[in-house]
Amino acid sequence: MTWLTWRQFRAQTVVTVCALALLALYLVYLGNDMRDFYDTRVVNCAPQDCTLALDAFRDDYLDVVMLLGLALIALPGLIGIFWGAPLVARELEERTDRLVWNQSVTRTRWLAVKLAVVGAATAVVTGLFSLLLTWSASRYDQVFGERFAAMTFDSRNLVPVGYGLFAFALGTVVGMLVRRTVPAMAVTLAVFAVLQVVVPVAVRQHLMPPVTATGTLDAAVFAQRIGLNLNDSGAFLRGYTVPGAWMLDEEYQLFKPDGTPYTEKDARSCMGAGSREETEACTVAQKLTFEMTYHPRNRYWTFQWIELSGYLVLTALLTGFGFFWLRRRV
């Protein structure tokens, strides 16, 4: 049975191995190139040259890092479409299921071997791609990366393996239910794409309760080049971030020391202070505070493990349903 699975899967295996080998060579080259750039032009740069060096670093590598991240995010969906959906649907569509399942090999063993072989290949491919990209882009992520940003979080470290295994199991089960290869591929792509949008936008931030803290509008906050939005309802701070954290709000209302909202009228007392530095110093002297909600940077790996575990549980549930459906309904 294992030999038969290999015979059916060998073309995809050869293509995947060749593509992954070429990708690995490029990612090693890219990672070393970024490190050389950083070590020679950014490390120990003169203060007047650092901004230009960092801008050049971003301009040279932003597009390729983003493109590779998108490719890794798309890879699990492609696995679900081309490896998962046809696994059972093709047998049902071409009516070879009777021949296959009337042999000495049971349906359960047939599916178990296929899921094990192709599932292992899925884990290896997504895991190696993620490992290579994480290493290659590490210097860029160190300087410009936002670890919790959807594009970065979804294409680094552990979670791509969970996405790949889930997409493969999803494609297999959808193929059983739909019983036609092309519609199964379309449904798999649609479901996986929707999930990949919904989880970062609406689910991920709720996997752990956020931290709520009170900040003070001081010189360190102004050093982040924040903005102040003044309107009828009060004054709001925009653009402030805790280093490395995942900020859950875009703006934060400012309050005076007595707890009342800081208003546009209050802000006018500092608007005529003179230069920008003098205006900032005047504002700092008012001892304004704001509340912020965020996930601290030390939760990154916790989020990775939680999301990976969630996708593995979904994969196990889909796999169990697939065995039930194959024995009872197909």
C-alpha positions as CSV (number, residue, x, y, z in Angstrom):
1,M,0.0,0.0,0.0
2,T,2.8,2.4,0.8
3,W,4.5,1.5,-2.6
4,L,1.2,2.2,-4.4
5,T,0.8,5.6,-2.6
6,W,4.4,6.5,-3.6
7,R,3.7,5.5,-7.2
8,Q,0.6,7.8,-7.3
9,F,2.4,10.6,-5.5
10,R,5.9,10.5,-7.0
11,A,5.3,13.1,-9.7
12,Q,4.2,15.7,-7.1
13,T,7.1,14.6,-4.9
14,V,9.8,15.1,-7.5
15,V,8.4,18.5,-8.6
16,T,8.1,19.6,-4.9
17,V,11.6,18.5,-4.0
18,C,13.1,20.3,-7.0
19,A,11.2,23.5,-6.3
20,L,12.1,23.4,-2.6
21,A,15.8,22.8,-3.4
22,L,15.9,25.9,-5.7
23,L,14.0,27.9,-3.1
24,A,16.4,26.9,-0.4
25,L,19.4,28.0,-2.5
26,Y,17.8,31.4,-3.1
27,L,16.8,31.9,0.6
28,V,20.3,31.0,1.7
29,Y,21.7,33.6,-0.8
30,L,19.1,36.2,0.3
31,G,19.7,35.7,4.0
32,N,23.5,36.1,3.6
33,D,23.0,39.1,1.3
34,M,20.9,40.8,3.9
35,R,23.4,40.1,6.7
36,D,26.2,41.5,4.6
37,F,24.3,44.7,3.9
38,Y,23.3,45.1,7.6
39,D,26.9,44.4,8.9
40,T,28.6,46.7,6.4
41,R,26.2,49.6,6.1
42,V,23.9,49.6,9.2
43,V,26.1,48.4,12.1
44,N,28.2,51.2,13.5
45,C,26.9,53.7,10.9
46,A,27.4,57.4,11.6
47,P,24.3,59.1,13.0
48,Q,23.9,61.2,9.9
49,D,24.1,58.1,7.6
50,C,21.9,55.6,9.6
51,T,18.6,56.9,8.3
52,L,19.7,56.6,4.7
53,A,21.2,53.2,5.3
54,L,18.0,51.9,6.9
55,D,15.9,53.3,4.1
56,A,18.1,51.6,1.5
57,F,17.9,48.3,3.5
58,R,14.1,48.5,3.4
59,D,13.9,49.5,-0.3
60,D,16.2,46.7,-1.3
61,Y,14.5,43.8,0.5
62,L,10.9,44.8,1.4
63,D,9.3,43.6,-1.8
64,V,11.1,40.2,-1.9
65,V,10.4,39.5,1.8
66,M,6.8,40.3,1.4
67,L,6.5,38.2,-1.8
68,L,8.1,35.2,-0.1
69,G,5.8,35.6,2.9
70,L,2.8,35.6,0.6
71,A,4.1,32.5,-1.2
72,L,4.3,30.6,2.2
73,I,0.9,31.8,3.2
74,A,-0.5,30.5,-0.1
75,L,1.4,27.2,0.0
76,P,-1.0,25.4,2.4
77,G,-4.0,26.4,0.2
78,L,-2.2,24.9,-2.8
79,I,-1.5,21.7,-0.9
80,G,-5.2,21.5,0.0
81,I,-6.2,22.0,-3.6
82,F,-3.7,19.8,-5.4
83,W,-2.9,17.2,-2.8
84,G,-5.9,16.9,-0.5
85,A,-9.0,17.5,-2.8
86,P,-8.1,14.8,-5.4
87,L,-7.0,12.2,-2.9
88,V,-10.5,10.5,-2.6
89,A,-12.5,12.6,-5.0
90,R,-10.5,11.4,-8.0
91,E,-11.2,7.8,-7.1
92,L,-14.9,8.5,-6.8
93,E,-15.1,10.6,-9.9
94,E,-13.3,8.1,-12.1
95,R,-15.2,5.2,-10.5
96,T,-12.0,3.3,-9.5
97,D,-13.1,3.2,-5.9
98,R,-14.8,-0.2,-6.3
99,L,-11.6,-1.7,-7.7
100,V,-9.4,-0.1,-5.0
101,W,-11.6,-1.0,-2.0
102,N,-12.5,-4.5,-3.1
103,Q,-8.9,-5.6,-2.8
104,S,-7.3,-7.1,0.3
105,V,-6.5,-3.6,1.6
106,T,-9.4,-2.1,3.6
107,R,-10.8,1.4,3.1
108,T,-9.5,2.4,6.5
109,R,-5.9,1.2,5.8
110,W,-6.0,2.7,2.3
111,L,-6.9,6.1,3.7
112,A,-4.6,5.9,6.7
113,V,-1.5,5.2,4.5
114,K,-2.4,8.0,2.1
115,L,-3.0,10.5,4.8
116,A,0.2,9.5,6.6
117,V,2.4,9.6,3.5
118,V,1.1,12.8,2.0
119,G,0.5,14.4,5.4
120,A,4.2,13.8,6.3
121,A,5.2,15.4,3.0
122,T,3.0,18.3,3.8
123,A,4.6,18.8,7.2
124,V,8.1,18.6,5.8
125,V,7.5,21.0,2.9
126,T,5.7,23.7,4.9
127,G,8.1,23.2,7.8
128,L,11.3,23.5,5.7
129,F,9.9,26.5,3.8
130,S,9.0,28.2,7.1
131,L,12.4,27.4,8.7
132,L,14.3,28.7,5.7
133,L,12.2,31.9,5.4
134,T,12.4,32.6,9.1
135,W,16.2,32.3,9.0
136,S,16.6,34.2,5.7
137,A,14.4,37.2,6.8
138,S,15.5,37.3,10.4
139,R,17.8,40.3,9.9
140,Y,15.0,42.2,8.1
141,D,12.5,41.2,10.8
142,Q,15.0,42.4,13.5
143,V,15.0,45.9,12.0
144,F,11.6,46.4,10.5
145,G,9.5,43.4,11.4
146,E,6.3,43.4,13.4
147,R,6.2,39.9,14.8
148,F,2.4,40.0,15.4
149,A,1.5,41.5,12.0
150,A,-0.6,39.0,10.0
151,M,1.8,38.8,7.1
152,T,4.8,38.0,9.4
153,F,3.1,35.9,12.0
154,D,1.5,33.6,9.4
155,S,4.7,33.0,7.5
156,R,7.2,32.4,10.2
157,N,8.2,29.6,12.7
158,L,5.5,27.0,13.6
159,V,2.1,28.0,12.4
160,P,2.6,27.3,8.6
161,V,2.9,23.6,9.5
162,G,-0.5,23.7,11.1
163,Y,-2.0,25.5,8.2
164,G,-0.6,23.0,5.7
165,L,-1.9,19.9,7.6
166,F,-5.3,21.5,8.1
167,A,-5.6,22.5,4.4
168,F,-4.6,19.0,3.3
169,A,-7.2,17.3,5.7
170,L,-9.8,19.9,4.6
171,G,-9.2,19.1,0.9
172,T,-9.5,15.4,1.5
173,V,-12.7,15.6,3.5
174,V,-14.3,18.1,1.0
175,G,-13.4,15.7,-1.8
176,M,-15.2,12.9,0.0
177,L,-18.3,15.0,0.4
178,V,-18.4,16.7,-3.0
179,R,-17.2,13.6,-4.9
180,R,-15.9,15.6,-7.8
181,T,-12.3,16.9,-8.0
182,V,-12.7,20.4,-9.5
183,P,-15.6,21.5,-7.3
184,A,-13.8,20.1,-4.3
185,M,-10.7,22.1,-5.2
186,A,-12.8,25.3,-5.4
187,V,-14.6,24.7,-2.1
188,T,-11.3,23.9,-0.3
189,L,-9.7,27.1,-1.6
190,A,-12.7,29.2,-0.6
191,V,-13.0,27.7,2.9
192,F,-9.2,28.0,3.6
193,A,-9.0,31.5,2.2
194,V,-11.9,32.7,4.4
195,L,-10.4,31.1,7.5
196,Q,-7.0,32.7,6.8
197,V,-8.6,36.1,6.8
198,V,-11.0,35.6,9.7
199,V,-8.4,34.2,12.2
200,P,-5.9,37.1,12.1
201,V,-8.6,39.7,12.0
202,A,-11.2,38.4,14.4
203,V,-9.9,35.4,16.4
204,R,-6.2,35.6,17.1
205,Q,-6.3,38.6,19.4
206,H,-8.8,36.8,21.7
207,L,-6.7,33.6,22.2
208,M,-5.3,35.3,25.3
209,P,-6.7,38.1,27.4
210,P,-4.9,41.4,26.6
211,V,-3.0,43.5,29.0
212,T,-4.5,46.9,29.9
213,A,-2.0,49.5,31.2
214,T,-1.9,53.2,31.8
215,G,0.8,55.2,30.0
216,T,2.1,58.7,30.5
217,L,2.6,61.2,27.7
218,D,6.2,62.0,28.2
219,A,9.3,62.8,26.1
220,A,9.8,59.1,25.3
221,V,6.3,58.9,23.8
222,F,6.9,62.0,21.7
223,A,10.1,60.5,20.5
224,Q,8.0,57.9,18.6
225,R,6.7,60.7,16.3
226,I,3.2,60.2,17.5
227,G,0.3,62.3,16.4
228,L,-2.4,64.1,18.4
229,N,-5.9,64.2,17.1
230,L,-8.1,66.9,18.6
231,N,-11.9,66.9,18.1
232,D,-15.0,67.7,20.0
233,S,-14.9,64.6,22.1
234,G,-11.4,65.1,23.3
235,A,-7.7,64.6,22.4
236,F,-6.4,61.3,21.1
237,L,-2.9,59.9,20.8
238,R,-2.1,58.1,17.5
239,G,0.8,56.0,16.5
240,Y,2.1,55.0,19.9
241,T,3.4,51.4,20.4
242,V,5.0,49.5,23.2
243,P,8.2,48.1,21.7
244,G,7.6,44.7,20.2
245,A,4.0,44.5,21.4
246,W,0.8,43.9,19.5
247,M,-1.3,47.1,20.0
248,L,-5.0,46.4,19.8
249,D,-6.1,50.1,19.5
250,E,-5.2,52.7,16.9
251,E,-5.7,55.7,19.2
252,Y,-5.8,56.4,22.9
253,Q,-7.8,59.2,24.6
254,L,-5.8,61.5,26.8
255,F,-6.8,62.3,30.4
256,K,-5.7,65.0,32.8
257,P,-4.3,64.1,36.2
258,D,-7.7,64.4,37.8
259,G,-9.1,61.8,35.4
260,T,-11.1,64.2,33.2
261,P,-10.7,64.1,29.4
262,Y,-8.0,66.4,28.0
263,T,-9.8,68.7,25.5
264,E,-8.9,70.9,22.5
265,K,-9.3,73.9,24.8
266,D,-6.7,72.5,27.2
267,A,-4.4,71.8,24.3
268,R,-4.5,75.5,23.1
269,S,-2.6,76.6,26.2
270,C,0.6,74.9,24.7
271,M,0.0,75.7,21.0
272,G,1.7,79.1,21.3
273,A,4.6,77.9,23.3
274,G,7.1,78.4,20.4
275,S,9.0,75.7,18.7
276,R,7.9,72.1,18.4
277,E,10.2,71.1,21.3
278,E,8.8,73.8,23.5
279,T,5.2,72.7,22.6
280,E,6.0,69.1,23.5
281,A,7.7,70.1,26.8
282,C,4.6,72.2,27.7
283,T,2.3,69.2,26.9
284,V,4.5,66.8,28.9
285,A,4.3,69.2,31.9
286,Q,0.6,68.7,32.0
287,K,1.1,65.0,33.1
288,L,-1.4,63.5,30.7
289,T,-2.2,59.8,30.8
290,F,-3.8,57.3,28.5
291,E,-5.0,53.7,28.7
292,M,-3.7,51.1,26.2
293,T,-4.6,47.5,25.4
294,Y,-2.0,45.2,24.0
295,H,-0.3,41.8,23.9
296,P,3.3,42.1,25.1
297,R,6.1,40.8,23.0
298,N,6.9,37.9,25.3
299,R,3.6,36.3,24.2
300,Y,4.7,35.7,20.7
301,W,5.7,32.0,21.1
302,T,2.6,31.4,23.2
303,F,0.4,32.6,20.4
304,Q,2.4,30.5,17.9
305,W,1.8,27.3,20.0
306,I,-1.8,28.1,20.7
307,E,-2.6,28.6,17.0
308,L,-0.6,25.6,15.9
309,S,-2.4,23.5,18.5
310,G,-5.8,24.8,17.3
311,Y,-5.1,23.9,13.7
312,L,-3.8,20.5,14.7
313,V,-7.0,19.8,16.6
314,L,-9.1,20.9,13.6
315,T,-6.9,18.5,11.4
316,A,-7.5,15.6,13.8
317,L,-11.3,16.3,13.8
318,L,-11.4,16.4,10.0
319,T,-9.4,13.3,9.8
320,G,-11.6,11.4,12.2
321,F,-14.7,12.6,10.3
322,G,-13.0,11.4,7.0
323,F,-12.6,7.9,8.3
324,F,-16.2,7.8,9.6
325,W,-17.6,9.1,6.3
326,L,-15.4,6.7,4.2
327,R,-16.6,3.6,6.1
328,R,-20.3,4.6,6.5
329,R,-21.3,6.7,3.5
330,V,-18.8,6.4,0.5
